[in-house]
C-alpha cells in the first residue's frame, strides 16, 4: 500500500468522533486552524499497566488506540486482567485492577507486536511479580536489544532464558529465584529501563533505586505518586538557565523503598502526544499549513519537549500556552510559518528528543545550512535503523545527507522534493516524509503509510485537511528498497579481567582470527596519564596532586582521539602517536589512579562506545562488559592464579629469568591491586552478570584464544 502525501482529501471523510484527533479544525479568530493530536503513547502504555495493577476500578480517557497500545492491552488480557476494547475516539472507559499480586501466568507466549515499550516494561513487571511467561514480537521487535533490561534484573535475582538470539526476544521470564531489588546505574538515560526496574521493585516489594546520567521521561514516577506510591526523584547538575530535561548535565536517581505497596485506582486523562504534535509543528513552521496551527491538549512534560528547544534554535516561531498543572502538564502550542536554519544537535539533549530526531532531519532538508546530529546511536535500534532510513530516503529526494555511526549531517535545499520513499515499517519515518510531501511544491510517495497507526491514527486524513493547497505533482520514482536479508551486525566482544590475566594479548589475537577490530582501552587511559604528566612537567597543566579535580574541558584540550589503523585503533595525542611513551614506568605507575578519576572515565566512555556502534570489535579492559559495552553480545571474564599472572607480568620484561622471590613479590602487588580494583566505587572490577568466566591458568595461549573464538562463533550462529 502507498500514499501520496498531500494528495487531495476526501471531503466526506472526517477522522474520529467530535472529540477525536483532528476534529476541532475550525479556523480561529486569528486565522489559525485548531487541531488536537491522539493520546500520548508512552503514557497510554503506563496507564493501562498501572490501572491493571491497581486495587479497584480506574477510569481512563484519551488512551491511544494505536497498534502498540493494543499490544499492551492484549498482553494484560492474557495475564488475567479484564481490559475492554480501546475506544477509537479516546472516549472514557474503566478497568478493574487485579492488584499487585493478581497477575496469572498466561497460557501461551505474550505477543508484544512491534512495541518495545510493551516488551521492556512487561519484563520488569513479570520479573518482580515472579510470573512465568514468554515474551515475543514481530520481526522488527525481535531485532531490538533486551539485555539493557534483563541484565540488571538478573543481577538482582530474576531469572530469564533467551529462547532465540542472544539479547533478543523471545525471552522466557522463568518466575523463579528471589528478586532482591537494589541499585543500578544506567550507562545511558532510558525511561523504559528505569520504568522496568521501578515496576519490578513495586511488584516484588523490594527497594529499588535507578541512577541516570541524564533526564529521561518521568511518566512512571508521576503516575505512581498519583496512585499513592512514594517514589522519590532527585536531580542534580542542572545547568544555569536550562529547563529540566533540556540537557544541562543533569544526573538523577528515581527510588522506591521496600513495600508492600498498594496502587489506588487511577482517574486519568491522557494528554495529547507531544511527539505527534511535533509533526504538526514542523508542518506549520515549514509553511505547509497556511497561516499556522493551534494544537490543543498537548502534553508538556519537560522530559518530552526537548524538540521545542531544537526547533527554536532552527528558527521555529512556536508559543507555549500552559493549562492548569495536573499529574502531567498540558497546554497549547501555537506555531506560524518560519524561516529555518541548520543547527547542531547532540550531547545531553538527545534523550529528551530521541523520538523526534527523524523529524529534525526532515526539517533540516528545508533549513538554510547544515544540521548536524550526533550522539544518537540509539536511533539504530529503534523500530528501524532510523539513521540509515532517513539518510537513504533524503538522498532519494535529492537532499545531501551524510551518515555517521551516531548521527547524520543534512544540508538544506530550496529545490522541490519529489520522489518515493520506503518506511522500513517505521511510523516515525513515514510521518517525517509525509510532512515533507505536504509542503507546497513537493511531492513524496510514502510506502506502507498505514504504519503511522502505531502512534497517530488519522494522521493522513488530518494532514490532508490542514495542508496548504498542493501544486501539481509528477509521478513518483521507485522507492529505495532495504536489503531483503541484511547482513547481521557482527558482535561486540568484551574481555575483562584483573591485571596479568592476558586480556590484551588474547583480545588482539581473537580480533585477528575473526577479522574484527581490537580496542585496547588501557591505551586510552595511558594516553590521558601521559598528557597529564607532560602537562604538569611543562607547567601548563595541573600538578599531580591536583589531578583528581581535572575537568572535562581540560581533558578535551589534550586532543586525544582513537583512529582506525589496520586491525585496531591507534591513539593520537595532539599531532603525535606516542606508542612507546605510553608504556614508560612513569605512566604505568600512575595509570590505575588516573582511571579512577570521574571526569576521565566520563570523557573516555563516549569515545570507547563509538568504536562498537557497527560491531566487529574486541575490547579489553576491566569494565568493558559492565560499563562501556553492557549490551555486548559476547562477554568473557578472564581469570588465572595469582602466581601465574605474576609470571606473565614479569615475562613481559624479564622473559623466563624471573626469580621465585620476584614472582612472589609481584603476586603480592597484584593481590593488592585486585582488592583496590574490586573495592573502588567507580566501575569496580567484577564480571558482568552474563559474562562467561574463563580460567586461563592451565591453558596455553592458543587454547584460550580458541575458547573465546568458539564463543563468538556460537553467538553468530556458526559451527
N, C-alpha and C positions, 0 to 999 in steps of 0.2 A: 504494500500500500504506500502511496506517495501523496504529499500535499504540497501545492504551490503556495508558499507564504505570501499573504497579501492578496489572494485571489478574491473575486467579488463575493460578498457574503450572501447567504440566503436570507431574503428579507422576512421570510415567515418563521425563521428559527430564532428562538430566544433561549439561551442556555440556563438551566437551573430553574428554580421557582422564584417567586418575588423576593425571597430572602437569599437567594443563592449567589454565587460568584458572578460578577459582571451584570447583575440585574439592575442596579441603580445607575443606569447610564444616561440620565437626563442632563443636558447642559446646565451648568450652574450660572449664576448671575454674572460671573467674570469670564464666561465662555469656556471654562474648563469643564471637561467631562468627568463625572464622578463614577468611580468603579470600586468594586471590592474584589478581594482575592480569596481563594479557598483557605481552609484552616491550616494552621502550621503543622507540617508533617512530623517534625521532631516531638512537638508537644502532644500531638494526637496519639502517637505510639505510647508515650508515657501515661497519658490519661487513661487509655484502655487498660494498660498493665496494672496501674495502681488502683483503679476502680475495681478490677477483678480481685485484688488482694485486700480490699477494704472489708470492714465489718459493717454490713448494712448496704443500703441502696444508694448508689451515686447517680447524679443527673449530669449528663454531658451534653454539650451543644457545640456545633461548629466543627465536629470531628471530620477530618479529611477522609472522604470515602475512596481515596486512591488505592492502587493495587498494593502498595507496600503496607498500608494500614490494614487492608483486608487480610494480608498475610498474618499480621499480629492478632487480629480478631479470630481468624481460623485456628491459629495455634492455641489460643486461650480456650476456645471451644473444645479442642482435643484434650486439654488439661482439666476439663470438667467445669468450666465457667460458662454460664448461660449468657452469651453475647448476642443481642439481636442484630439483624441486618443493619449495616451502617447507612443512615439516610443519605441519599444522593444530594440533598439540598442543605445538609448541615443542620437539619431540624433536631430538637432535643430528643434524647432517649435515655433509658435507665438501665443500669447494670447492677445486679445483686451480687456483691462480692462473696468470695468463699473464705476470706480471712487468710492470715499469714500461713497457716498450716493446712489450708484446704485444697491445694492442688493435688491432682491424682496423676499417676503415670499414664501416658497415652497408649492407645492400642497399637499405633504404628508410628512411623517417623513424622516429625513435625516439619512440614514443608514451609520454609521461610521465603519462598519465591525469589525475588530479586532484592530483598530487603536486608541489608547488612545490619541496620538498627535492630530489626526483629531478632536476628540470629545472636548478635552480641549481647543484647540485654537479656534474652532468654538463657544464655549460657550462665550469666550471673544469678538469675532467678532460680534456675534448676539446681545449680551447684549449692546455693545457700539453703534451698528447701530440701535437698537430698532426694530429689525426684529423678528417677532414671528416665532418660529419653534420648532419642537420636535426632539431631538437627541436620537438615539438608536444605537444598535450594536449587535454583535453576543454574544453567551453565555459567552465567556471569557471576553469580554469588559463589559458586564452587571455586572460583579463581581468586577470591579475596582472602587475605590473611586473617587468621583467628587466634593465633598464639598470643597476640597482644592482650587478649582476654584470658585465655586458658592458662598461660604461663603463671601470672600472679595468683590465680585461683588455685592452681596446682600446688604452688609454694605454700599456700595457706591450708592445704589438706584436701581440697576437692580432687576428684579423680575423673580422668577423661580417656577415651580411646579414639584415636584418629582412624577412621574406617576407610579413608581414601588416601590422598596425597598428604604428606606432612604439612601441618599448618593450615589445612584446608578442610572445609566440610566435605562429606558428612563426618560429624563428630558425635560420639556417644558420651553423654553425661552418665557416669556409672551409678551415681546416687549412693556411693559408699564412702567410707573414710570419715574422719571427724574434721569438719571445717572449723578452723580456729580463728579466722579473721586475722587482722594485722595491719601493717602499714606498708604502703607501696609508693615508690617514686616512679612516676611515668617518665619515660625518656622524651616524649613529646606530648603536648596537651591534647587530650582526647575526651570528649564528652561521653562517647559510647563506652570506652573502657572505664572511666570514672563511674558512670552510672551503673555498669555491670557489677563493679566491686561494691558500691554502696548498697545495691539491691541484694547482693549475696550476704552482706553483713546484716541487713534488715531481716531477711528471712531466716537466717541462722541464729539471730540473737547475739552474734559475736561483734566485738568492736571492730571498726574499720576506719582507716584514715588513708586518703589518697592525696599525694602531693603532685602538683603540676608545675612545669616550667613555663607556664603561660596560662591565660584565662580561657577556658573552653566554656561551652554552653552550660548554664546552671539551671535548666528547667527541672531536672530531677530534684535538686535540693529545694527549689522553691515549692514544688508540689508536695514533697514530703513534709515540709514545715506546715503547709496549709492543712495537711491531714493529721497533724499532731505529733510528728516525729521530729525530735530536736536535733536536726542536722546543723552542724557548725561549719561556717565558711570563713576562712581568714585569708586575706590577700595583702601582700606587701610588695613594695618596689614599684608602685605606680608612678610613672614619670610625671614631673610637674607639668600641669596643663593638659595632661592626657585624660581622656574619659575611660572609665572601666571598659576593658575589652578592646580598646583602640589599639593597644600594642605599645607598651612602655616599659618592658622589663618586669612585668608582673610575675610573681610566683605565689602559689597559694595551696591551701590544704582544705579539703572537704572531709569532715569526720563525723562518725556516728558512734555513740557509746553502746556498750553491751545492752541487750534487751532483757526480757522480751518487749517487743513493740506491737502496738495496735494501730491500724490505719482507720481514721474516721472516714465516713463517706465523703465523697467529693462532689461539690456543686460548682461546676466549672464550665466556662465558655471559652473555647479555644480561639485565640486571636488569629487574624489573617497571617499567612506565612510571609515573613519578610523576604525570604529567598525568592518566592514567587513574585512579590511586589517589585523586587529589583528589576525583573524583566520589563515591567511596565514603566518603571522609572527610566530605564535605558531607552525604551521606545519613545517616550515623550521628549527626553533630552536630545535625542538624535533627530527630532523633527518629524517623527512618524505618527504623531497623534494630534495634529493640528496645533491649537494654542497651548495644549498641555493637558495634564490629568490631575485629578484629586483622588487619591487612593485611600479609602477609609478603613478603619478597623484593623490596621496593620500592627503586628507585634513589634515592640520597640525595645525588647530585651537588649541591654548594652553588649552582651556577648554575641549578638546576632546581627548587628548593624554596622560592622566594620566596613561593609561595602560602601556605606554612605560617606565615610571619610575618604576613601579612594575616589569615589565618584566626584566629590567636591574638588579634590586635587586635580581631577581631569577637567574641571570647569562646569560640572553639572549644577544647575540652579535648582536646588531642592530645599523645601521648607518643611520642618518637622513640627507638627502641632500635637502635643501630647494630650491624652484624655486623663481622667482621674486615675490615680495609681491603684492597681489591684495586685493579685498574685503575680501577674505578668503585665508589664507596662504596655499600653496600647495607644495608638494615635493615628493621625492622618498625615500622609505625605503629599505635598503639593509640588509639582515639577513642571517646568516650562522648557521650550527648546533652548539649547545652549551650544556654545562653541567649545568643542572638546580639544584637549591637548594630551599628549602622552605623559606617562608618569612611571616611576619605579615602584614596584610592589614587592615586599619581601619581609623577612625577619619576623618579629613577634606579632605583626598584624595579621599574618597568614591564617592562624586558627579561627579568627573571627569572620573570615570571608572565604573560607575554603570552597564552599559550595557555589559562590558567585564568581570565582576566578574564570571559568569558561565565558561568562558574560563579559567580564572585564576585557578578556582577549577579543571578544567580538566587538565591543565598543572601541577598542584600540584600533580596529581596522578603519574606523571613520574619524579618528582623532589626528590632529596635526602632530607629527613627530613619531618617535618610537616609544612604545610602552614595554618595559622590562619586568617580567615576573620571575622571581627566584624563590628558593627555599620552600617550594611547593611540590616536592617529590610525592607527597601523599596523593596527588591527583592521579598518579599512575595506577593506583589500586582502588579506584572508585568503581562505579558501575562499568566504566570503560577506562582505558588509558587516556584520560582527558587531555593530557599534554599532546600526545600523538594525534588524537582525534581532532582537536582544534587546529593544530598546525597543518595537518593534511587537508582539512576542509577549507581553511582560509587560503591556502595556496591554490586549491582548485577554483577559487573565486577570483584569483589574480592578486591576492594580498601577499606581500612579502612577510613570511613568518619563519623564524629560525627556532628550532627545537633544541633544548638543553636537558640534561638529566633531571634537573629540578625546576624547570620552567620553560619560558619561551620569550622571544622578542617579536613584537608585532609592529610593523611600520604602517602608519595610516595612509589612506589614499582617498582622493575625491572621485576616482573613476567608478562608474556603475558596477555593482557587484551582481554578477549573473552566472548561474550555473546550478549544478545539482550536488548535494552533499549526502553522505551517509551518517547515520546517527550512532552506529555501533550499539544499538539498543539502549541508549542512554538518554534519559529525559532532559537533562540539562543541555546536552549537545543539541538536541532537537529544538529546544526553545531558544537557545542562543542564536541559531541560524534562522529560526522563524522571525526573530526581531530584525535581523539584517535584511531579510527578504521583504519585510513590511515597510521598508523605507522608500520614499519616493525615488523613482529611477532605478531601483534594484529589483531583482527577481531571483529567488532561491527556491529550488525544489528540494524538499526535505523528505528523505525516505523514511519509512516506518514512523510516521508522525504520531501514531497512537501511543508511543512510548511516554508522551507527556502526561498521560492519565495517571502515572505513578504519583505525581505531586500536584498537577494542575489540571484537573478535569475541566473541560470547557475552554481551554487555552486558545485553540484555533478559532473558535467562534467569537470569543471576546476580542482577539487580535484583529479579526476581520472587521468587527463592528467599530472599533475605536481608531483604526488606522486611517491615515490620510489617503485620499484617492490615489490609487496606484497608476503609474504610467504604463503604456503598452509594453508587453513583455515578450521577449523572444522565446523560442523553445529551449529546453534545458539540454545541457550536455550530460553524458553519463556520469553517475555518481562515483566517486572514488571508492573502491571496494577494499575492505580489510582483508588480509590474507585468510584463505579458507581454513588453514590449520597453522596458526602462527607458531613459530618455534618456541618451545618453553624457555623461560628465562633460566639461565644456569644458576645454580645455588650460590649463596654466600656461605663460606666455611669459616668457622672460628676455632682457633686453637689457643686455649688459655692454660695457665698453669704456673707454678712457682718458678723462681729462678733456677736454672740448671736442668729443667725438665725436657729441654730440647725443642722448645716451641718454634723458634725462628728457623733453625736448620730444617726441621720437619716441615714447617709451613712452606718454605721455599721449594723443597723437593716435591711436595704434594702439588703445588701450583704448577711446577714444571711438568709433572706427569699428566696433569689434567688440561694443560693449556690455559690455565687461569692466571690472573694477576696476583702477585704477592704483596700484601700490605704489612710492612714492618712498623707497627705502631710505636715501638720503642725508639725508632729513629726520629720520629716527630718530637717526642719528649726530650731526646738528646739534643735536638736542634734548638729547642727553647732554652735548655740548660746552657748550651754553648753561647747562645745570644745573650743570655743574662750575664754569664761570666765575662764575655768580651765587652759588654756594655759597662759593667761595673769596673773592669780594668782600665777602660778608656776614660772613665769619669763621666760618661754620657748617660749611664743608666743608674739603677738603684744599687746601693751596696748590698752585699749578700745578706746581711742581717735584715734587710727590708724587703726581701723577695716575696714574702708571704702576702704583702699588700699590693703586689703588682696588679695593674688594671688591664682590662681587655684592650683599651686604646693603646697602652704601652706595648702590649704584645703585637698588635697589628702593625706597629711601626717597625718591627723587625722584618716584615715582609717575608714570612716563612710560608712555603707552599709545597704541595706534592705535585709532581709532574710524571706522567706516564713515561716509562723508559723500558723498552723491551718487555720482559715478563713481569715487571713490577712498577714501583713508584720510586722516583728519585726526589730527595729532599733538597729544596733550594732555599738558601738564606740570603736575601738580597740578590746579588748577581752571582753568588758563588754556590758551588756544590761541595760542601765540606765533609765528604765521606770519612776521610782519615781523622779529622779533628773531632768527629762525633764519638770516637772510641778512646779518647785520651783518658788517663786516670782521673784527671780533674773533673771531667764530665761524668764519668762512671760513678764517682763518689757522691755526686750531688743529684743525679737524675731521679732517684727514688723520692727525694724530698720535693723536687720540682713537680713531680707527677701528682702530688697530693694538693697542690695549690688550686683552690676552686676556680679562679679565673683562667688558669692554664687549661684545666680539664674542660671547662665550658667552651673555651675558644677552639680547642682542638677537636671537640666532639663533632661539630658540623663538618669539618674538613675530612675526618675519617669516614663519616656516614656517606658523604658524597661519592666515595670510591666504590661503594657497594650498590649504587642505585640500579645499575644494569646487570648485577650479578656477576658470577665468574671471578670472585675474589676470595683468596685465602688470607685471613687476617689473624695475626698472633699478638698476644698480649696477656694482661691479667684481668681485663673486664670486657673483652670483645663480645662474648656471648651474653653477658648480663646487662651491659650498659650501652655499648656502641652499636651492636647489631643484635638486639633482643629478639628479632624475628628471623634470624639466620636459619636457613634450612638444615644445616649440619653444624652441630656444636660438639667439640671434643675437649675434654679437660685432661691434660697430660700430668701424670704423677710419676715419681720414682723415689727410691730410698735416698735418704739424705747423703750417705756416703757415695752413692753412685752419682748423684747430682754434683757433689763436691769434686769428684774425679773429673767429671765432664767440664766443669768450670775451669779447673786448673789445666786440663789438657789443651784448652784454647791458647794458653800462653807458654806452658812448660812441656807440652807433648806428654810422653809417658814417664817423665822423670820426676814427677811429684812424689815426695816422701810421705810416709804414713802420717807423720806429725802435721804436715801441711794439709793433708786431706782432712784430718780431724779438726784442725783449726777452721778450715773452710766450711766444714759441715756445721760447726757451731755458729759461724757467721750466717749461714743460710737459714738455720733454725730460728735465729733471732729475727732475721728479715721476714721469714714466714709468719711469725707471730705478729710482727708490726703490720705486715700487709693484710693479715686476716682481721685485725682489730681496728683498722683505720675506719673512720666514719664515712669517708667518701669512697664509693666503689670498692669495698673490701674484696680481697681475694677469696673467691668462692666459685664453685661450679654453678652454671645455670641449671635451673630445675630440669630442663630437657636435654642436658649435655650427657654425652657418653664418656665415662671415665676410662682412660687407657693408661695402665701401669706399664711403663717402658723399662723398668729395672732390668728385666732379663731378656729384653728384645734387642735384636740388632737394629741398627739404624734403618736398614732396608725393610725390616719387618714392621717397624712402627709406621713408616711411610705407607706401606701396603695396607695396613689396617685402616688408616684414615681414608685412603683412596677407595677401598672397598665400601666404606660407609657412605662416601659421596655418591658412588655409583648406585648404591641401593636407593638413595634419595632421588636419584634421577630416573629410577625405574629400569636400570640396565643390569645385565648379568655380568 
